[in-house]
Amino acid sequence: MSNIAVYEKYFEDPLSVPADFISGLNTTTIRNKDTWFRALALLEQRAAAGASGAELDLLFDLLFKSSADHTISVYFPDDVYAWFFEKMTGVLTRVGAVYPEALLEKAMALVLARRGYKNQEAAAQAFQQAMAAGVAAAGPVYYYYQYVGLLPGADKTAALEQLKALVAAGNPWAVVYEAYYQVWYGSGFEPGPALEQLLQHPDKKLQRHYYDIMQGYYSKKGDREKQTELLKETIRKFDAAYSRYVLAEISWPDAQTAEEKTALLKELEKAYEDGSMDAATSLGLKLLPQQPQTAQDYEPALFWLKKSWEYDNAYAAYRLAYLYLYNEWVTDVPAGLQLLKEAKDAGNIDAAIEWAEVHIEGKLTEIDKQVTLETFEALHAKQVPYATYRLGNFYEYGDPDLNITADLTQAFRYYKEAAEQHLPIAGYNVGRFLKYGFDGQAPDVAASIPYFTKAAEANNAQACTELGLIAEAAEQPDYARAFEHFNKAAELGYPYANYIKGLYLEYDYHQSGTQDPATAVQCYEYAAGYNEMNATYELGRCYKFGTGTAQDPDKAIEYLKKAAEVNNPKALTELALSYERAEGVTEDRDKALEYMERAAALQYVYAQYATGRYYLHGYVQADSAKGLEWLEKAAASEYPYALLELGDYYMFDYDRVEQYEKALGYYLRAKDQQVYSDGLGLCYEYGIGTETAPVAAFNEYTLAAEYGNSNAKYRLGRCYYEGFGTDKNLEAAFRWFGESAHEGNDHAKVYLGRQYLKGEGIPRQPEKAVTLFTEAAENDSANAQYELANCYLMGEGVDEDEQKALYWFEQAAENGHEGAKKLTGRRRK
């Protein structure tokens, strides 16, 4: 129900305001709506009747200087507020004819009113009238409002000069507003005598401004104790709304209990009702539910944000828009888009940026890249660094829809401009361009470091990561320093950095002295949660092999397949090996080949080698041409095992091409990579592709044997056994035959068995000889079968058994042993 009719009668009937009304007025009673309107009517009546300045001062200060006008109107519905505002400004206009202070109040009301009631042109006119009438505060407030943008379109530089001229002329209000400028927009401000003199000024309003300025000064200095002291004193002395708001705001982080927070919320509510508009925004943000259960949980927050926007706080409109656009409980996309546009039009930078982004994303509205581009260009003109950075994005990648051709030089200019405005991500991009080079500009790592460093200091995770990569790649790598950078980036939540941090922890690249695979798995899990596919692969690997976590074949295959879906070559390879070896899945050679060949096509060298082997040895189907093609691709990267495989292909003449001499080159190239097999020794032993060189053969067998090659160990044993390329040494032969035999080499088992049988270099132990001969014979070694047959025939290390002897002679003969063939042939005759 509206009380407009009740309030209106005070203006229509002067007798309705008792003559003794003034004696009951104070800063408390004036906040009653009925009392306030009676006082406003009385002000107009007394001004028209030619009342004294002192009497008008009393009424005017109670009505307006204590913000009672805001207190009584703050919750008015629109229709009542419209009547109120028209009535108030009308009275101020009429009173201003005899009491110029009213003209200044009218000007400020026209600037600070609710949305839809502001009138900047009329406000400027009222300011000028007040200035012409000699109101001391009018000029300083006018020029300050121009500078901070409350009166748009003004020349800020000229406004500031005018303000400083008034300071020079000794205007105490100019001292106040010039100090506000210095505290909030300047730098290096220190309080001077002119400011200190405000404390002695008879006008308490000037005294209050002194406290407001000084709390801001101590806030910028970071002196929380002194700031709090001044805020409390301002509230005690002046019941100041702004100070109440600031004190509640800075006290909020220290509030631990629900009671403390409730008390601060009440303080913010009072600050709002007494004229501090920012308190409504603060209330809205603090009342956002942390664990909402229903849409109703958002009602208090929405109420206060709407009240703040009602008084033209564009940031509140932006936060409202964000809730309507992205919060599932209160989603209202049309309302959100409308609010976002209004907030943008009201000058909120965040809203303008979001407006641009939603029009290029196309999730909430139709894609309109032109809107995006125009918005960013407008923001760039206002020197908004993020907009400048985004324009850099357009020119880095180009956009045919906007007729923008990729232009890295132009992109770099935008990035550098934004970096100079201290935007961390722009600094990172400048560093990136410098590090990797662009448009013919050579990479300049040294030049990139200052940009990465500054961005990293501002907690740009990508820049931290780049600094880590630079530390790794330095002429003298500093892995400990690299880890510090990666760790910081990981703590900032950068998925890729978590992946690298995991590698460092798992393998201790930074030489901390401890491997930590369990924490590494946590890093991989975090990064994989953000679809960082390198980490997804690593997580699959960890589950496959039980590294840092319990072995889980199902999870291993799940993560490996996820990474393989985006063609991660390591994941494809690991999946191929899983299907080859039946690890977590059923053996499936077709799938093994499919995954391995996909990885090979991605230039993953190991996969090229493995695919070559698959085809060369007929794992699924024999195709020597394909096998050689893939092996040669791996060999082009000097992958040593591909080189050895190609060497073996020609050495053992898989396809009867009789190009044995080619083997030597491949073996030599593998040796250059410090990977060895018996192949090079064979070339020197038999003169394949080179002259026969027994000593060289011995040396190569030695290198390969010490490297761990089982065949080379066997051949080195033969060198010592036969004195080939070195002195005969049966003890050394025994050692190398033993190692090779232990690794499953059947040729070595035969020679080792002979040494045990004959006691060559060791005590004779025929039983061990029989065991070795048997193992190799069961693997179809013709020599072992022949030796075992002799043991049964002669009863060496085993009971004499002609039937078993005959059986093993026949097996040896079938496997091509010449001696066995002769024996079995004679017996058959």
Solvent accessible surface area in square Angstrom, and as a share of the most:
residue,aa,sasa,rsa
1,M,229,1.02
2,S,54,0.35
3,N,62,0.32
4,I,44,0.22
5,A,83,0.64
6,V,66,0.38
7,Y,10,0.04
8,E,38,0.17
9,K,95,0.40
10,Y,4,0.01
11,F,35,0.15
12,E,125,0.56
13,D,65,0.34
14,P,75,0.47
15,L,163,0.81
16,S,29,0.19
17,V,11,0.06
18,P,61,0.38
19,A,95,0.73
20,D,104,0.54
21,F,28,0.12
22,I,33,0.17
23,S,100,0.65
24,G,47,0.45
25,L,21,0.10
26,N,71,0.36
27,T,77,0.45
28,T,105,0.61
29,T,51,0.30
30,I,0,0.00
31,R,54,0.20
32,N,80,0.41
33,K,86,0.36
34,D,45,0.23
35,T,24,0.14
36,W,0,0.00
37,F,0,0.00
38,R,63,0.23
39,A,0,0.00
40,L,0,0.00
41,A,1,0.01
42,L,5,0.02
43,L,0,0.00
44,E,36,0.16
45,Q,44,0.20
46,R,62,0.23
47,A,5,0.04
48,A,91,0.70
49,A,84,0.65
50,G,64,0.61
51,A,26,0.20
52,S,69,0.45
53,G,43,0.42
54,A,80,0.62
55,E,46,0.21
56,L,7,0.03
57,D,64,0.33
58,L,85,0.42
59,L,0,0.00
60,F,1,0.00
61,D,54,0.28
62,L,17,0.09
63,L,0,0.00
64,F,8,0.04
65,K,54,0.23
66,S,26,0.17
67,S,35,0.22
68,A,0,0.00
69,D,23,0.12
70,H,23,0.10
71,T,28,0.16
72,I,2,0.01
73,S,3,0.02
74,V,1,0.00
75,Y,94,0.36
76,F,13,0.06
77,P,81,0.51
78,D,96,0.50
79,D,91,0.47
80,V,8,0.05
81,Y,6,0.02
82,A,39,0.30
83,W,36,0.13
84,F,5,0.02
85,F,16,0.07
86,E,129,0.58
87,K,35,0.15
88,M,6,0.03
89,T,17,0.10
90,G,18,0.17
91,V,0,0.00
92,L,0,0.00
93,T,61,0.35
94,R,126,0.46
95,V,1,0.01
96,G,4,0.04
97,A,89,0.69
98,V,91,0.52
99,Y,19,0.07
100,P,45,0.28
101,E,59,0.27
102,A,0,0.00
103,L,19,0.10
104,L,4,0.02
105,E,17,0.07
106,K,34,0.15
107,A,0,0.00
108,M,43,0.19
109,A,14,0.11
110,L,12,0.06
111,V,4,0.02
112,L,89,0.44
113,A,5,0.04
114,R,3,0.01
115,R,93,0.34
116,G,80,0.77
117,Y,57,0.22
118,K,56,0.24
119,N,69,0.35
120,Q,77,0.34
121,E,148,0.66
122,A,29,0.22
123,A,0,0.00
124,A,24,0.19
125,Q,103,0.46
126,A,2,0.01
127,F,0,0.00
128,Q,93,0.41
129,Q,77,0.34
130,A,0,0.00
131,M,62,0.28
132,A,94,0.73
133,A,51,0.40
134,G,61,0.58
135,V,13,0.08
136,A,50,0.39
137,A,9,0.07
138,A,0,0.00
139,G,6,0.05
140,P,1,0.01
141,V,3,0.02
142,Y,20,0.07
143,Y,29,0.11
144,Y,27,0.10
145,Y,17,0.06
146,Q,31,0.14
147,Y,44,0.17
148,V,39,0.22
149,G,34,0.33
150,L,71,0.35
151,L,10,0.05
152,P,85,0.53
153,G,88,0.84
154,A,33,0.25
155,D,92,0.48
156,K,102,0.43
157,T,91,0.53
158,A,42,0.32
159,A,3,0.02
160,L,25,0.13
161,E,111,0.50
162,Q,87,0.39
163,L,1,0.01
164,K,89,0.38
165,A,58,0.45
166,L,48,0.24
167,V,45,0.26
168,A,92,0.71
169,A,83,0.64
170,G,54,0.52
171,N,26,0.13
172,P,38,0.24
173,W,30,0.10
174,A,0,0.00
175,V,18,0.10
176,V,0,0.00
177,Y,21,0.08
178,E,29,0.13
179,A,4,0.03
180,Y,26,0.10
181,Y,29,0.11
182,Q,40,0.18
183,V,3,0.01
184,W,103,0.36
185,Y,113,0.43
186,G,19,0.19
187,S,101,0.65
188,G,78,0.75
189,F,35,0.15
190,E,112,0.50
191,P,36,0.23
192,G,27,0.26
193,P,104,0.66
194,A,49,0.38
195,L,6,0.03
196,E,73,0.33
197,Q,120,0.53
198,L,5,0.02
199,L,57,0.28
200,Q,149,0.66
201,H,56,0.25
202,P,120,0.75
203,D,38,0.20
204,K,142,0.60
205,K,50,0.21
206,L,1,0.01
207,Q,39,0.17
208,R,60,0.22
209,H,21,0.09
210,Y,19,0.07
211,Y,13,0.05
212,D,8,0.04
213,I,0,0.00
214,M,10,0.04
215,Q,2,0.01
216,G,0,0.00
217,Y,17,0.06
218,Y,40,0.15
219,S,46,0.30
220,K,112,0.47
221,K,123,0.52
222,G,62,0.60
223,D,57,0.29
224,R,107,0.39
225,E,143,0.64
226,K,67,0.28
227,Q,9,0.04
228,T,30,0.17
229,E,91,0.41
230,L,15,0.08
231,L,0,0.00
232,K,117,0.50
233,E,44,0.20
234,T,0,0.00
235,I,29,0.15
236,R,174,0.63
237,K,99,0.42
238,F,43,0.18
239,D,63,0.33
240,A,7,0.05
241,A,16,0.13
242,Y,82,0.31
243,S,0,0.00
244,R,21,0.08
245,Y,34,0.13
246,V,16,0.09
247,L,27,0.14
248,A,2,0.02
249,E,59,0.26
250,I,36,0.18
251,S,30,0.19
252,W,53,0.19
253,P,97,0.61
254,D,85,0.44
255,A,9,0.07
256,Q,141,0.63
257,T,63,0.37
258,A,74,0.57
259,E,130,0.58
260,E,81,0.36
261,K,77,0.33
262,T,66,0.39
263,A,53,0.41
264,L,28,0.14
265,L,35,0.17
266,K,134,0.57
267,E,60,0.27
268,L,0,0.00
269,E,66,0.30
270,K,73,0.31
271,A,0,0.00
272,Y,0,0.00
273,E,47,0.21
274,D,8,0.04
275,G,29,0.28
276,S,9,0.06
277,M,47,0.21
278,D,63,0.32
279,A,0,0.00
280,A,0,0.00
281,T,12,0.07
282,S,8,0.05
283,L,3,0.01
284,G,0,0.00
285,L,52,0.26
286,K,44,0.19
287,L,52,0.26
288,L,31,0.16
289,P,34,0.21
290,Q,160,0.71
291,Q,150,0.67
292,P,29,0.18
293,Q,132,0.59
294,T,65,0.38
295,A,47,0.36
296,Q,129,0.57
297,D,54,0.28
298,Y,11,0.04
299,E,98,0.44
300,P,63,0.39
301,A,0,0.00
302,L,20,0.10
303,F,92,0.38
304,W,19,0.07
305,L,0,0.00
306,K,101,0.43
307,K,19,0.08
308,S,0,0.00
309,W,15,0.05
310,E,39,0.17
311,Y,19,0.07
312,D,47,0.25
313,N,30,0.16
314,A,16,0.12
315,Y,76,0.29
316,A,0,0.00
317,A,0,0.00
318,Y,30,0.12
319,R,67,0.25
320,L,2,0.01
321,A,0,0.00
322,Y,91,0.35
323,L,20,0.10
324,Y,25,0.10
325,L,7,0.04
326,Y,93,0.35
327,N,30,0.15
328,E,146,0.65
329,W,94,0.33
330,V,18,0.11
331,T,74,0.43
332,D,60,0.31
333,V,38,0.22
334,P,102,0.64
335,A,33,0.26
336,G,0,0.00
337,L,31,0.15
338,Q,96,0.43
339,L,23,0.12
340,L,0,0.00
341,K,84,0.35
342,E,52,0.23
343,A,0,0.00
344,K,49,0.21
345,D,88,0.46
346,A,49,0.38
347,G,44,0.42
348,N,19,0.10
349,I,64,0.32
350,D,61,0.32
351,A,0,0.00
352,A,6,0.04
353,I,29,0.14
354,E,28,0.12
355,W,34,0.12
356,A,0,0.00
357,E,23,0.10
358,V,1,0.01
359,H,19,0.08
360,I,41,0.21
361,E,88,0.39
362,G,30,0.28
363,K,171,0.73
364,L,42,0.21
365,T,39,0.23
366,E,150,0.67
367,I,102,0.52
368,D,58,0.30
369,K,48,0.20
370,Q,88,0.39
371,V,39,0.22
372,T,0,0.00
373,L,18,0.09
374,E,92,0.41
375,T,17,0.10
376,F,0,0.00
377,E,83,0.37
378,A,53,0.41
379,L,8,0.04
380,H,45,0.20
381,A,83,0.65
382,K,133,0.57
383,Q,129,0.58
384,V,16,0.09
385,P,37,0.23
386,Y,61,0.23
387,A,0,0.00
388,T,0,0.00
389,Y,23,0.09
390,R,34,0.13
391,L,3,0.02
392,G,0,0.00
393,N,23,0.12
394,F,12,0.05
395,Y,57,0.22
396,E,18,0.08
397,Y,155,0.59
398,G,18,0.18
399,D,13,0.07
400,P,118,0.74
401,D,104,0.54
402,L,20,0.10
403,N,141,0.72
404,I,16,0.08
405,T,111,0.64
406,A,56,0.43
407,D,58,0.30
408,L,56,0.28
409,T,48,0.28
410,Q,43,0.19
411,A,0,0.00
412,F,32,0.13
413,R,135,0.49
414,Y,34,0.13
415,Y,0,0.00
416,K,77,0.33
417,E,62,0.28
418,A,0,0.00
419,A,11,0.08
420,E,113,0.51
421,Q,53,0.23
422,H,129,0.57
423,L,32,0.16
424,P,41,0.26
425,I,51,0.26
426,A,0,0.00
427,G,7,0.06
428,Y,25,0.09
429,N,7,0.04
430,V,0,0.00
431,G,0,0.00
432,R,52,0.19
433,F,9,0.04
434,L,34,0.17
435,K,25,0.10
436,Y,117,0.45
437,G,21,0.20
438,F,25,0.10
439,D,82,0.42
440,G,84,0.80
441,Q,111,0.49
442,A,80,0.62
443,P,88,0.55
444,D,64,0.33
445,V,63,0.36
446,A,76,0.59
447,A,36,0.28
448,S,0,0.00
449,I,67,0.34
450,P,83,0.52
451,Y,60,0.23
452,F,0,0.00
453,T,49,0.29
454,K,108,0.46
455,A,2,0.02
456,A,7,0.05
457,E,128,0.57
458,A,55,0.43
459,N,85,0.43
460,N,17,0.09
461,A,16,0.13
462,Q,55,0.25
463,A,0,0.00
464,C,0,0.00
465,T,5,0.03
466,E,16,0.07
467,L,16,0.08
468,G,0,0.00
469,L,48,0.24
470,I,24,0.12
471,A,13,0.10
472,E,49,0.22
473,A,87,0.68
474,A,43,0.33
475,E,168,0.75
476,Q,150,0.67
477,P,61,0.38
478,D,67,0.35
479,Y,91,0.35
480,A,56,0.44
481,R,113,0.41
482,A,0,0.00
483,F,33,0.14
484,E,91,0.41
485,H,23,0.10
486,F,0,0.00
487,N,38,0.19
488,K,70,0.30
489,A,0,0.00
490,A,8,0.06
491,E,128,0.57
492,L,73,0.36
493,G,24,0.23
494,Y,57,0.22
495,P,29,0.18
496,Y,71,0.27
497,A,0,0.00
498,N,12,0.06
499,Y,23,0.09
500,I,11,0.06
501,K,32,0.13
502,G,0,0.00
503,L,31,0.15
504,Y,2,0.01
505,L,23,0.11
506,E,11,0.05
507,Y,91,0.34
508,D,22,0.11
509,Y,99,0.37
510,H,23,0.10
511,Q,156,0.69
512,S,71,0.46
513,G,70,0.67
514,T,92,0.54
515,Q,112,0.50
516,D,47,0.24
517,P,46,0.29
518,A,54,0.42
519,T,45,0.26
520,A,0,0.00
521,V,8,0.05
522,Q,116,0.52
523,C,8,0.05
524,Y,0,0.00
525,E,76,0.34
526,Y,84,0.32
527,A,0,0.00
528,A,6,0.05
529,G,63,0.61
530,Y,135,0.51
531,N,92,0.47
532,E,26,0.12
533,M,34,0.15
534,N,53,0.27
535,A,0,0.00
536,T,0,0.00
537,Y,19,0.07
538,E,8,0.03
539,L,2,0.01
540,G,0,0.00
541,R,29,0.11
542,C,1,0.00
543,Y,17,0.06
544,K,13,0.05
545,F,104,0.43
546,G,30,0.29
547,T,34,0.20
548,G,27,0.26
549,T,41,0.24
550,A,79,0.61
551,Q,116,0.52
552,D,41,0.21
553,P,66,0.41
554,D,112,0.58
555,K,86,0.36
556,A,1,0.01
557,I,17,0.08
558,E,106,0.48
559,Y,49,0.18
560,L,0,0.00
561,K,74,0.32
562,K,78,0.33
563,A,0,0.00
564,A,3,0.02
565,E,135,0.61
566,V,85,0.49
567,N,69,0.36
568,N,14,0.07
569,P,41,0.26
570,K,81,0.34
571,A,0,0.00
572,L,0,0.00
573,T,8,0.05
574,E,19,0.09
575,L,0,0.00
576,A,0,0.00
577,L,18,0.09
578,S,0,0.00
579,Y,11,0.04
580,E,48,0.22
581,R,126,0.46
582,A,52,0.41
583,E,58,0.26
584,G,36,0.35
585,V,33,0.19
586,T,116,0.68
587,E,85,0.38
588,D,46,0.24
589,R,118,0.43
590,D,95,0.49
591,K,84,0.35
592,A,0,0.00
593,L,20,0.10
594,E,90,0.41
595,Y,29,0.11
596,M,0,0.00
597,E,45,0.20
598,R,83,0.30
599,A,0,0.00
600,A,0,0.00
601,A,61,0.48
602,L,74,0.37
603,Q,129,0.57
604,Y,60,0.23
605,V,40,0.23
606,Y,66,0.25
607,A,0,0.00
608,Q,6,0.03
609,Y,31,0.12
610,A,3,0.03
611,T,0,0.00
612,G,0,0.00
613,R,86,0.32
614,Y,8,0.03
615,Y,8,0.03
616,L,16,0.08
617,H,98,0.44
618,G,27,0.26
619,Y,32,0.12
620,V,52,0.30
621,Q,103,0.46
622,A,82,0.64
623,D,42,0.22
624,S,33,0.21
625,A,77,0.60
626,K,81,0.34
627,G,0,0.00
628,L,36,0.18
629,E,91,0.41
630,W,25,0.09
631,L,0,0.00
632,E,70,0.31
633,K,84,0.36
634,A,0,0.00
635,A,1,0.00
636,A,82,0.64
637,S,68,0.44
638,E,62,0.28
639,Y,46,0.18
640,P,20,0.12
641,Y,89,0.34
642,A,0,0.00
643,L,0,0.00
644,L,21,0.10
645,E,21,0.09
646,L,0,0.00
647,G,0,0.00
648,D,34,0.18
649,Y,7,0.03
650,Y,20,0.07
651,M,15,0.07
652,F,100,0.42
653,D,7,0.03
654,Y,78,0.30
655,D,61,0.32
656,R,182,0.66
657,V,58,0.33
658,E,123,0.55
659,Q,65,0.29
660,Y,89,0.34
661,E,100,0.45
662,K,92,0.39
663,A,0,0.00
664,L,25,0.13
665,G,37,0.35
666,Y,27,0.10
667,Y,4,0.02
668,L,70,0.35
669,R,80,0.29
670,A,0,0.00
671,K,64,0.27
672,D,111,0.58
673,Q,78,0.35
674,Q,130,0.58
675,V,13,0.07
676,Y,38,0.15
677,S,14,0.09
678,D,10,0.05
679,G,0,0.00
680,L,8,0.04
681,G,0,0.00
682,L,7,0.03
683,C,0,0.00
684,Y,41,0.16
685,E,30,0.13
686,Y,121,0.46
687,G,27,0.26
688,I,30,0.15
689,G,39,0.37
690,T,47,0.27
691,E,144,0.65
692,T,79,0.46
693,A,31,0.24
694,P,52,0.33
695,V,91,0.52
696,A,31,0.24
697,A,0,0.00
698,F,29,0.12
699,N,73,0.38
700,E,17,0.08
701,Y,1,0.00
702,T,32,0.19
703,L,67,0.34
704,A,0,0.00
705,A,2,0.01
706,E,121,0.54
707,Y,95,0.36
708,G,41,0.39
709,N,36,0.19
710,S,30,0.19
711,N,71,0.37
712,A,0,0.00
713,K,15,0.06
714,Y,13,0.05
715,R,44,0.16
716,L,1,0.01
717,G,0,0.00
718,R,57,0.21
719,C,3,0.02
720,Y,38,0.14
721,Y,32,0.12
722,E,87,0.39
723,G,30,0.29
724,F,54,0.22
725,G,20,0.19
726,T,39,0.23
727,D,122,0.63
728,K,130,0.55
729,N,60,0.31
730,L,45,0.22
731,E,110,0.49
732,A,21,0.16
733,A,0,0.00
734,F,53,0.22
735,R,132,0.48
736,W,13,0.04
737,F,0,0.00
738,G,22,0.21
739,E,61,0.27
740,S,0,0.00
741,A,6,0.04
742,H,166,0.74
743,E,89,0.40
744,G,42,0.40
745,N,16,0.08
746,D,31,0.16
747,H,98,0.44
748,A,0,0.00
749,K,19,0.08
750,V,3,0.01
751,Y,29,0.11
752,L,12,0.06
753,G,0,0.00
754,R,49,0.18
755,Q,0,0.00
756,Y,25,0.10
757,L,24,0.12
758,K,118,0.50
759,G,26,0.25
760,E,39,0.18
761,G,31,0.29
762,I,31,0.16
763,P,102,0.64
764,R,122,0.45
765,Q,59,0.26
766,P,17,0.11
767,E,109,0.49
768,K,98,0.41
769,A,0,0.00
770,V,17,0.10
771,T,75,0.44
772,L,24,0.12
773,F,0,0.00
774,T,39,0.23
775,E,73,0.33
776,A,0,0.00
777,A,1,0.01
778,E,119,0.53
779,N,93,0.47
780,D,92,0.47
781,S,16,0.10
782,A,21,0.16
783,N,67,0.34
784,A,0,0.00
785,Q,2,0.01
786,Y,50,0.19
787,E,25,0.11
788,L,1,0.01
789,A,0,0.00
790,N,44,0.22
791,C,1,0.00
792,Y,27,0.10
793,L,61,0.30
794,M,130,0.58
795,G,30,0.29
796,E,56,0.25
797,G,23,0.23
798,V,43,0.25
799,D,122,0.63
800,E,115,0.51
801,D,44,0.23
802,E,101,0.45
803,Q,139,0.62
804,K,98,0.42
805,A,1,0.01
806,L,51,0.25
807,Y,109,0.41
808,W,33,0.11
809,F,9,0.04
810,E,54,0.24
811,Q,43,0.19
812,A,0,0.00
813,A,15,0.12
814,E,137,0.61
815,N,64,0.33
816,G,37,0.36
817,H,35,0.15
818,E,110,0.49
819,G,24,0.23
820,A,0,0.00
821,K,93,0.39
822,K,132,0.56
823,L,47,0.23
824,T,3,0.01
825,G,27,0.26
826,R,148,0.54
827,R,148,0.54
828,R,169,0.62
829,K,208,0.88
